[in-house]
Amino acid sequence: MATPKQAAKELIEHMPDQASWNDIMYELYVKQKIEAGLKAVAEGRTVPHEDIKRRLMDKKRPA
């Protein structure tokens, strides 16, 4: 598994030469969020879709 520094270098190398600072920062942000999500899944820190759906529907119902 690549270190964050190595992953950032690889990501930047695959971007076009005309990429802006904002483009680079966005791609790094998205990559970090995806990796955090995959780690959460691997650690079992997820909530089933049906549970979330039920929670949202409960909030929509008038009291």
N, CA, C and O atoms as a Maestro MAE file, in Angstrom:
{
 s_m_m2io_version
 :::
 2.0.0
}

f_m_ct {
 s_m_title
 :::
 protein
 m_atom[252] {
  # First column is atom index #
  i_m_mmod_type
  r_m_x_coord
  r_m_y_coord
  r_m_z_coord
  i_m_residue_number
  s_m_chain_name
  s_m_pdb_residue_name
  s_m_pdb_atom_name
  i_m_atomic_number
  :::
  1 25 0.844 -1.180 0.000 1 A "MET " " N  " 7
  2 3 0.000 0.000 0.000 1 A "MET " " CA " 6
  3 2 0.890 1.244 0.000 1 A "MET " " C  " 6
  4 15 1.863 1.333 0.749 1 A "MET " " O  " 8
  5 25 0.544 2.167 -0.829 2 A "ALA " " N  " 7
  6 3 1.331 3.391 -0.960 2 A "ALA " " CA " 6
  7 2 1.104 4.310 0.235 2 A "ALA " " C  " 6
  8 15 0.026 4.336 0.830 2 A "ALA " " O  " 8
  9 25 2.143 5.057 0.566 3 A "THR " " N  " 7
  10 3 1.988 6.077 1.604 3 A "THR " " CA " 6
  11 2 1.165 7.226 1.022 3 A "THR " " C  " 6
  12 15 1.040 7.334 -0.198 3 A "THR " " O  " 8
  13 25 0.604 8.082 1.872 4 A "PRO " " N  " 7
  14 3 -0.135 9.235 1.346 4 A "PRO " " CA " 6
  15 2 0.718 10.101 0.414 4 A "PRO " " C  " 6
  16 15 0.221 10.598 -0.596 4 A "PRO " " O  " 8
  17 25 1.981 10.278 0.746 5 A "LYS " " N  " 7
  18 3 2.864 11.088 -0.098 5 A "LYS " " CA " 6
  19 2 3.040 10.434 -1.469 5 A "LYS " " C  " 6
  20 15 2.979 11.114 -2.493 5 A "LYS " " O  " 8
  21 25 3.257 9.121 -1.492 6 A "GLN " " N  " 7
  22 3 3.407 8.411 -2.763 6 A "GLN " " CA " 6
  23 2 2.116 8.466 -3.578 6 A "GLN " " C  " 6
  24 15 2.150 8.672 -4.791 6 A "GLN " " O  " 8
  25 25 0.983 8.281 -2.908 7 A "ALA " " N  " 7
  26 3 -0.308 8.316 -3.604 7 A "ALA " " CA " 6
  27 2 -0.561 9.706 -4.203 7 A "ALA " " C  " 6
  28 15 -1.073 9.819 -5.316 7 A "ALA " " O  " 8
  29 25 -0.201 10.756 -3.466 8 A "ALA " " N  " 7
  30 3 -0.375 12.117 -3.966 8 A "ALA " " CA " 6
  31 2 0.493 12.357 -5.192 8 A "ALA " " C  " 6
  32 15 0.052 12.968 -6.165 8 A "ALA " " O  " 8
  33 25 1.728 11.874 -5.141 9 A "LYS " " N  " 7
  34 3 2.636 12.028 -6.288 9 A "LYS " " CA " 6
  35 2 2.065 11.326 -7.517 9 A "LYS " " C  " 6
  36 15 2.063 11.891 -8.611 9 A "LYS " " O  " 8
  37 25 1.584 10.108 -7.341 10 A "GLU " " N  " 7
  38 3 1.015 9.353 -8.463 10 A "GLU " " CA " 6
  39 2 -0.208 10.061 -9.033 10 A "GLU " " C  " 6
  40 15 -0.363 10.169 -10.249 10 A "GLU " " O  " 8
  41 25 -1.070 10.540 -8.152 11 A "LEU " " N  " 7
  42 3 -2.273 11.229 -8.599 11 A "LEU " " CA " 6
  43 2 -1.898 12.456 -9.422 11 A "LEU " " C  " 6
  44 15 -2.459 12.677 -10.495 11 A "LEU " " O  " 8
  45 25 -0.968 13.246 -8.935 12 A "ILE " " N  " 7
  46 3 -0.548 14.472 -9.631 12 A "ILE " " CA " 6
  47 2 0.108 14.141 -10.964 12 A "ILE " " C  " 6
  48 15 -0.119 14.836 -11.954 12 A "ILE " " O  " 8
  49 25 0.913 13.097 -11.002 13 A "GLU " " N  " 7
  50 3 1.583 12.712 -12.247 13 A "GLU " " CA " 6
  51 2 0.585 12.324 -13.335 13 A "GLU " " C  " 6
  52 15 0.867 12.493 -14.521 13 A "GLU " " O  " 8
  53 25 -0.571 11.811 -12.946 14 A "HIS " " N  " 7
  54 3 -1.572 11.390 -13.927 14 A "HIS " " CA " 6
  55 2 -2.507 12.525 -14.368 14 A "HIS " " C  " 6
  56 15 -3.350 12.339 -15.245 14 A "HIS " " O  " 8
  57 25 -2.347 13.682 -13.759 15 A "MET " " N  " 7
  58 3 -3.189 14.825 -14.127 15 A "MET " " CA " 6
  59 2 -2.554 15.568 -15.297 15 A "MET " " C  " 6
  60 15 -1.342 15.491 -15.499 15 A "MET " " O  " 8
  61 25 -3.369 16.292 -16.071 16 A "PRO " " N  " 7
  62 3 -2.817 17.056 -17.188 16 A "PRO " " CA " 6
  63 2 -1.893 18.169 -16.690 16 A "PRO " " C  " 6
  64 15 -2.046 18.658 -15.571 16 A "PRO " " O  " 8
  65 25 -0.935 18.561 -17.530 17 A "ASP " " N  " 7
  66 3 0.016 19.604 -17.153 17 A "ASP " " CA " 6
  67 2 -0.668 20.931 -16.845 17 A "ASP " " C  " 6
  68 15 -0.142 21.723 -16.062 17 A "ASP " " O  " 8
  69 25 -1.808 21.185 -17.432 18 A "GLN " " N  " 7
  70 3 -2.497 22.449 -17.206 18 A "GLN " " CA " 6
  71 2 -3.442 22.411 -15.997 18 A "GLN " " C  " 6
  72 15 -4.250 23.323 -15.824 18 A "GLN " " O  " 8
  73 25 -3.352 21.377 -15.165 19 A "ALA " " N  " 7
  74 3 -4.201 21.286 -13.976 19 A "ALA " " CA " 6
  75 2 -3.907 22.464 -13.045 19 A "ALA " " C  " 6
  76 15 -2.752 22.831 -12.828 19 A "ALA " " O  " 8
  77 25 -4.971 23.041 -12.504 20 A "SER " " N  " 7
  78 3 -4.819 24.173 -11.584 20 A "SER " " CA " 6
  79 2 -4.605 23.658 -10.157 20 A "SER " " C  " 6
  80 15 -4.757 22.469 -9.875 20 A "SER " " O  " 8
  81 25 -4.249 24.591 -9.266 21 A "TRP " " N  " 7
  82 3 -4.141 24.229 -7.851 21 A "TRP " " CA " 6
  83 2 -5.475 23.684 -7.350 21 A "TRP " " C  " 6
  84 15 -5.510 22.711 -6.597 21 A "TRP " " O  " 8
  85 25 -6.562 24.310 -7.766 22 A "ASN " " N  " 7
  86 3 -7.883 23.842 -7.336 22 A "ASN " " CA " 6
  87 2 -8.166 22.429 -7.830 22 A "ASN " " C  " 6
  88 15 -8.731 21.618 -7.097 22 A "ASN " " O  " 8
  89 25 -7.780 22.131 -9.065 23 A "ASP " " N  " 7
  90 3 -7.964 20.777 -9.604 23 A "ASP " " CA " 6
  91 2 -7.195 19.762 -8.759 23 A "ASP " " C  " 6
  92 15 -7.719 18.706 -8.403 23 A "ASP " " O  " 8
  93 25 -5.958 20.100 -8.449 24 A "ILE " " N  " 7
  94 3 -5.102 19.191 -7.670 24 A "ILE " " CA " 6
  95 2 -5.675 18.993 -6.267 24 A "ILE " " C  " 6
  96 15 -5.766 17.864 -5.785 24 A "ILE " " O  " 8
  97 25 -6.058 20.079 -5.621 25 A "MET " " N  " 7
  98 3 -6.598 19.988 -4.267 25 A "MET " " CA " 6
  99 2 -7.898 19.188 -4.247 25 A "MET " " C  " 6
  100 15 -8.131 18.405 -3.326 25 A "MET " " O  " 8
  101 25 -8.746 19.382 -5.260 26 A "TYR " " N  " 7
  102 3 -9.995 18.636 -5.337 26 A "TYR " " CA " 6
  103 2 -9.726 17.136 -5.469 26 A "TYR " " C  " 6
  104 15 -10.329 16.327 -4.764 26 A "TYR " " O  " 8
  105 25 -8.831 16.777 -6.362 27 A "GLU " " N  " 7
  106 3 -8.527 15.359 -6.576 27 A "GLU " " CA " 6
  107 2 -7.944 14.725 -5.314 27 A "GLU " " C  " 6
  108 15 -8.281 13.588 -4.984 27 A "GLU " " O  " 8
  109 25 -7.080 15.443 -4.611 28 A "LEU " " N  " 7
  110 3 -6.517 14.921 -3.362 28 A "LEU " " CA " 6
  111 2 -7.607 14.749 -2.304 28 A "LEU " " C  " 6
  112 15 -7.621 13.759 -1.573 28 A "LEU " " O  " 8
  113 25 -8.515 15.717 -2.230 29 A "TYR " " N  " 7
  114 3 -9.620 15.652 -1.276 29 A "TYR " " CA " 6
  115 2 -10.508 14.436 -1.556 29 A "TYR " " C  " 6
  116 15 -10.848 13.683 -0.642 29 A "TYR " " O  " 8
  117 25 -10.875 14.253 -2.812 30 A "VAL " " N  " 7
  118 3 -11.739 13.129 -3.184 30 A "VAL " " CA " 6
  119 2 -11.041 11.809 -2.886 30 A "VAL " " C  " 6
  120 15 -11.659 10.892 -2.345 30 A "VAL " " O  " 8
  121 25 -9.770 11.703 -3.230 31 A "LYS " " N  " 7
  122 3 -9.029 10.467 -2.968 31 A "LYS " " CA " 6
  123 2 -8.992 10.158 -1.476 31 A "LYS " " C  " 6
  124 15 -9.177 9.011 -1.068 31 A "LYS " " O  " 8
  125 25 -8.754 11.181 -0.668 32 A "GLN " " N  " 7
  126 3 -8.705 10.981 0.780 32 A "GLN " " CA " 6
  127 2 -10.053 10.512 1.308 32 A "GLN " " C  " 6
  128 15 -10.110 9.616 2.150 32 A "GLN " " O  " 8
  129 25 -11.135 11.104 0.825 33 A "LYS " " N  " 7
  130 3 -12.467 10.719 1.286 33 A "LYS " " CA " 6
  131 2 -12.813 9.290 0.877 33 A "LYS " " C  " 6
  132 15 -13.421 8.548 1.650 33 A "LYS " " O  " 8
  133 25 -12.427 8.908 -0.333 34 A "ILE " " N  " 7
  134 3 -12.686 7.539 -0.788 34 A "ILE " " CA " 6
  135 2 -11.912 6.544 0.064 34 A "ILE " " C  " 6
  136 15 -12.457 5.521 0.481 34 A "ILE " " O  " 8
  137 25 -10.635 6.843 0.325 35 A "GLU " " N  " 7
  138 3 -9.830 5.942 1.152 35 A "GLU " " CA " 6
  139 2 -10.393 5.837 2.567 35 A "GLU " " C  " 6
  140 15 -10.395 4.754 3.151 35 A "GLU " " O  " 8
  141 25 -10.870 6.949 3.121 36 A "ALA " " N  " 7
  142 3 -11.474 6.918 4.454 36 A "ALA " " CA " 6
  143 2 -12.738 6.058 4.443 36 A "ALA " " C  " 6
  144 15 -12.988 5.316 5.394 36 A "ALA " " O  " 8
  145 25 -13.528 6.150 3.384 37 A "GLY " " N  " 7
  146 3 -14.732 5.334 3.272 37 A "GLY " " CA " 6
  147 2 -14.420 3.858 3.150 37 A "GLY " " C  " 6
  148 15 -15.080 3.028 3.775 37 A "GLY " " O  " 8
  149 25 -13.422 3.525 2.353 38 A "LEU " " N  " 7
  150 3 -13.021 2.122 2.210 38 A "LEU " " CA " 6
  151 2 -12.492 1.562 3.529 38 A "LEU " " C  " 6
  152 15 -12.734 0.400 3.857 38 A "LEU " " O  " 8
  153 25 -11.773 2.386 4.280 39 A "LYS " " N  " 7
  154 3 -11.267 1.960 5.589 39 A "LYS " " CA " 6
  155 2 -12.435 1.703 6.539 39 A "LYS " " C  " 6
  156 15 -12.427 0.726 7.288 39 A "LYS " " O  " 8
  157 25 -13.438 2.581 6.508 40 A "ALA " " N  " 7
  158 3 -14.613 2.402 7.362 40 A "ALA " " CA " 6
  159 2 -15.330 1.097 7.035 40 A "ALA " " C  " 6
  160 15 -15.768 0.384 7.938 40 A "ALA " " O  " 8
  161 25 -15.450 0.786 5.763 41 A "VAL " " N  " 7
  162 3 -16.084 -0.466 5.349 41 A "VAL " " CA " 6
  163 2 -15.278 -1.657 5.861 41 A "VAL " " C  " 6
  164 15 -15.839 -2.607 6.407 41 A "VAL " " O  " 8
  165 25 -13.963 -1.599 5.681 42 A "ALA " " N  " 7
  166 3 -13.101 -2.700 6.118 42 A "ALA " " CA " 6
  167 2 -13.184 -2.912 7.632 42 A "ALA " " C  " 6
  168 15 -13.053 -4.037 8.114 42 A "ALA " " O  " 8
  169 25 -13.402 -1.830 8.372 43 A "GLU " " N  " 7
  170 3 -13.489 -1.913 9.834 43 A "GLU " " CA " 6
  171 2 -14.909 -2.191 10.321 43 A "GLU " " C  " 6
  172 15 -15.146 -2.308 11.523 43 A "GLU " " O  " 8
  173 25 -15.849 -2.295 9.387 44 A "GLY " " N  " 7
  174 3 -17.231 -2.590 9.759 44 A "GLY " " CA " 6
  175 2 -17.979 -1.390 10.314 44 A "GLY " " C  " 6
  176 15 -19.010 -1.548 10.969 44 A "GLY " " O  " 8
  177 25 -17.473 -0.201 10.061 45 A "ARG " " N  " 7
  178 3 -18.132 1.018 10.552 45 A "ARG " " CA " 6
  179 2 -19.086 1.557 9.496 45 A "ARG " " C  " 6
  180 15 -18.890 2.651 8.967 45 A "ARG " " O  " 8
  181 25 -20.115 0.781 9.198 46 A "THR " " N  " 7
  182 3 -21.110 1.182 8.202 46 A "THR " " CA " 6
  183 2 -22.509 0.991 8.778 46 A "THR " " C  " 6
  184 15 -22.704 0.306 9.782 46 A "THR " " O  " 8
  185 25 -23.462 1.609 8.121 47 A "VAL " " N  " 7
  186 3 -24.862 1.469 8.513 47 A "VAL " " CA " 6
  187 2 -25.606 0.942 7.280 47 A "VAL " " C  " 6
  188 15 -25.478 1.510 6.196 47 A "VAL " " O  " 8
  189 25 -26.373 -0.126 7.435 48 A "PRO " " N  " 7
  190 3 -27.103 -0.675 6.291 48 A "PRO " " CA " 6
  191 2 -28.057 0.350 5.673 48 A "PRO " " C  " 6
  192 15 -28.619 1.195 6.371 48 A "PRO " " O  " 8
  193 25 -28.226 0.260 4.371 49 A "HIS " " N  " 7
  194 3 -29.079 1.173 3.613 49 A "HIS " " CA " 6
  195 2 -30.481 1.252 4.199 49 A "HIS " " C  " 6
  196 15 -31.037 2.341 4.336 49 A "HIS " " O  " 8
  197 25 -31.046 0.120 4.542 50 A "GLU " " N  " 7
  198 3 -32.413 0.094 5.071 50 A "GLU " " CA " 6
  199 2 -32.519 0.859 6.387 50 A "GLU " " C  " 6
  200 15 -33.539 1.497 6.645 50 A "GLU " " O  " 8
  201 25 -31.484 0.805 7.221 51 A "ASP " " N  " 7
  202 3 -31.508 1.552 8.484 51 A "ASP " " CA " 6
  203 2 -31.520 3.057 8.218 51 A "ASP " " C  " 6
  204 15 -32.269 3.794 8.860 51 A "ASP " " O  " 8
  205 25 -30.712 3.506 7.295 52 A "ILE " " N  " 7
  206 3 -30.668 4.933 6.953 52 A "ILE " " CA " 6
  207 2 -32.009 5.367 6.360 52 A "ILE " " C  " 6
  208 15 -32.540 6.423 6.703 52 A "ILE " " O  " 8
  209 25 -32.537 4.547 5.476 53 A "LYS " " N  " 7
  210 3 -33.824 4.857 4.850 53 A "LYS " " CA " 6
  211 2 -34.914 4.992 5.909 53 A "LYS " " C  " 6
  212 15 -35.732 5.911 5.850 53 A "LYS " " O  " 8
  213 25 -34.925 4.090 6.859 54 A "ARG " " N  " 7
  214 3 -35.923 4.117 7.931 54 A "ARG " " CA " 6
  215 2 -35.746 5.383 8.785 54 A "ARG " " C  " 6
  216 15 -36.733 6.030 9.137 54 A "ARG " " O  " 8
  217 25 -34.518 5.736 9.114 55 A "ARG " " N  " 7
  218 3 -34.258 6.947 9.901 55 A "ARG " " CA " 6
  219 2 -34.753 8.198 9.175 55 A "ARG " " C  " 6
  220 15 -35.369 9.075 9.781 55 A "ARG " " O  " 8
  221 25 -34.481 8.269 7.890 56 A "LEU " " N  " 7
  222 3 -34.911 9.431 7.116 56 A "LEU " " CA " 6
  223 2 -36.424 9.501 7.018 56 A "LEU " " C  " 6
  224 15 -37.007 10.580 7.120 56 A "LEU " " O  " 8
  225 25 -37.047 8.379 6.825 57 A "MET " " N  " 7
  226 3 -38.515 8.360 6.725 57 A "MET " " CA " 6
  227 2 -39.140 8.733 8.069 57 A "MET " " C  " 6
  228 15 -40.165 9.415 8.101 57 A "MET " " O  " 8
  229 25 -38.547 8.301 9.165 58 A "ASP " " N  " 7
  230 3 -39.065 8.650 10.490 58 A "ASP " " CA " 6
  231 2 -38.995 10.156 10.716 58 A "ASP " " C  " 6
  232 15 -39.888 10.719 11.349 58 A "ASP " " O  " 8
  233 25 -37.957 10.819 10.216 59 A "LYS " " N  " 7
  234 3 -37.815 12.257 10.382 59 A "LYS " " CA " 6
  235 2 -38.816 13.035 9.537 59 A "LYS " " C  " 6
  236 15 -39.209 14.144 9.900 59 A "LYS " " O  " 8
  237 25 -39.228 12.459 8.413 60 A "LYS " " N  " 7
  238 3 -40.167 13.146 7.523 60 A "LYS " " CA " 6
  239 2 -41.593 13.120 8.051 60 A "LYS " " C  " 6
  240 15 -42.393 13.988 7.702 60 A "LYS " " O  " 8
  241 25 -41.923 12.151 8.877 61 A "ARG " " N  " 7
  242 3 -43.288 12.026 9.380 61 A "ARG " " CA " 6
  243 2 -43.578 13.131 10.382 61 A "ARG " " C  " 6
  244 15 -42.758 13.427 11.251 61 A "ARG " " O  " 8
  245 25 -44.749 13.738 10.254 62 A "PRO " " N  " 7
  246 3 -45.111 14.785 11.230 62 A "PRO " " CA " 6
  247 2 -45.308 14.202 12.615 62 A "PRO " " C  " 6
  248 15 -45.757 13.067 12.769 62 A "PRO " " O  " 8
  249 25 -44.971 14.980 13.600 63 A "ALA " " N  " 7
  250 3 -45.086 14.512 14.987 63 A "ALA " " CA " 6
  251 2 -46.497 14.540 15.499 63 A "ALA " " C  " 6
  252 15 -46.744 14.174 16.648 63 A "ALA " " O  " 8
  :::
 }
 m_bond[251] {
  # First column is bond index #
  i_m_from
  i_m_to
  i_m_order
  :::
  1 1 2 1
  2 2 3 1
  3 3 4 2
  4 3 5 1
  5 5 6 1
  6 6 7 1
  7 7 8 2
  8 7 9 1
  9 9 10 1
  10 10 11 1
  11 11 12 2
  12 11 13 1
  13 13 14 1
  14 14 15 1
  15 15 16 2
  16 15 17 1
  17 17 18 1
  18 18 19 1
  19 19 20 2
  20 19 21 1
  21 21 22 1
  22 22 23 1
  23 23 24 2
  24 23 25 1
  25 25 26 1
  26 26 27 1
  27 27 28 2
  28 27 29 1
  29 29 30 1
  30 30 31 1
  31 31 32 2
  32 31 33 1
  33 33 34 1
  34 34 35 1
  35 35 36 2
  36 35 37 1
  37 37 38 1
  38 38 39 1
  39 39 40 2
  40 39 41 1
  41 41 42 1
  42 42 43 1
  43 43 44 2
  44 43 45 1
  45 45 46 1
  46 46 47 1
  47 47 48 2
  48 47 49 1
  49 49 50 1
  50 50 51 1
  51 51 52 2
  52 51 53 1
  53 53 54 1
  54 54 55 1
  55 55 56 2
  56 55 57 1
  57 57 58 1
  58 58 59 1
  59 59 60 2
  60 59 61 1
  61 61 62 1
  62 62 63 1
  63 63 64 2
  64 63 65 1
  65 65 66 1
  66 66 67 1
  67 67 68 2
  68 67 69 1
  69 69 70 1
  70 70 71 1
  71 71 72 2
  72 71 73 1
  73 73 74 1
  74 74 75 1
  75 75 76 2
  76 75 77 1
  77 77 78 1
  78 78 79 1
  79 79 80 2
  80 79 81 1
  81 81 82 1
  82 82 83 1
  83 83 84 2
  84 83 85 1
  85 85 86 1
  86 86 87 1
  87 87 88 2
  88 87 89 1
  89 89 90 1
  90 90 91 1
  91 91 92 2
  92 91 93 1
  93 93 94 1
  94 94 95 1
  95 95 96 2
  96 95 97 1
  97 97 98 1
  98 98 99 1
  99 99 100 2
  100 99 101 1
  101 101 102 1
  102 102 103 1
  103 103 104 2
  104 103 105 1
  105 105 106 1
  106 106 107 1
  107 107 108 2
  108 107 109 1
  109 109 110 1
  110 110 111 1
  111 111 112 2
  112 111 113 1
  113 113 114 1
  114 114 115 1
  115 115 116 2
  116 115 117 1
  117 117 118 1
  118 118 119 1
  119 119 120 2
  120 119 121 1
  121 121 122 1
  122 122 123 1
  123 123 124 2
  124 123 125 1
  125 125 126 1
  126 126 127 1
  127 127 128 2
  128 127 129 1
  129 129 130 1
  130 130 131 1
  131 131 132 2
  132 131 133 1
  133 133 134 1
  134 134 135 1
  135 135 136 2
  136 135 137 1
  137 137 138 1
  138 138 139 1
  139 139 140 2
  140 139 141 1
  141 141 142 1
  142 142 143 1
  143 143 144 2
  144 143 145 1
  145 145 146 1
  146 146 147 1
  147 147 148 2
  148 147 149 1
  149 149 150 1
  150 150 151 1
  151 151 152 2
  152 151 153 1
  153 153 154 1
  154 154 155 1
  155 155 156 2
  156 155 157 1
  157 157 158 1
  158 158 159 1
  159 159 160 2
  160 159 161 1
  161 161 162 1
  162 162 163 1
  163 163 164 2
  164 163 165 1
  165 165 166 1
  166 166 167 1
  167 167 168 2
  168 167 169 1
  169 169 170 1
  170 170 171 1
  171 171 172 2
  172 171 173 1
  173 173 174 1
  174 174 175 1
  175 175 176 2
  176 175 177 1
  177 177 178 1
  178 178 179 1
  179 179 180 2
  180 179 181 1
  181 181 182 1
  182 182 183 1
  183 183 184 2
  184 183 185 1
  185 185 186 1
  186 186 187 1
  187 187 188 2
  188 187 189 1
  189 189 190 1
  190 190 191 1
  191 191 192 2
  192 191 193 1
  193 193 194 1
  194 194 195 1
  195 195 196 2
  196 195 197 1
  197 197 198 1
  198 198 199 1
  199 199 200 2
  200 199 201 1
  201 201 202 1
  202 202 203 1
  203 203 204 2
  204 203 205 1
  205 205 206 1
  206 206 207 1
  207 207 208 2
  208 207 209 1
  209 209 210 1
  210 210 211 1
  211 211 212 2
  212 211 213 1
  213 213 214 1
  214 214 215 1
  215 215 216 2
  216 215 217 1
  217 217 218 1
  218 218 219 1
  219 219 220 2
  220 219 221 1
  221 221 222 1
  222 222 223 1
  223 223 224 2
  224 223 225 1
  225 225 226 1
  226 226 227 1
  227 227 228 2
  228 227 229 1
  229 229 230 1
  230 230 231 1
  231 231 232 2
  232 231 233 1
  233 233 234 1
  234 234 235 1
  235 235 236 2
  236 235 237 1
  237 237 238 1
  238 238 239 1
  239 239 240 2
  240 239 241 1
  241 241 242 1
  242 242 243 1
  243 243 244 2
  244 243 245 1
  245 245 246 1
  246 246 247 1
  247 247 248 2
  248 247 249 1
  249 249 250 1
  250 250 251 1
  251 251 252 2
  :::
 }
}
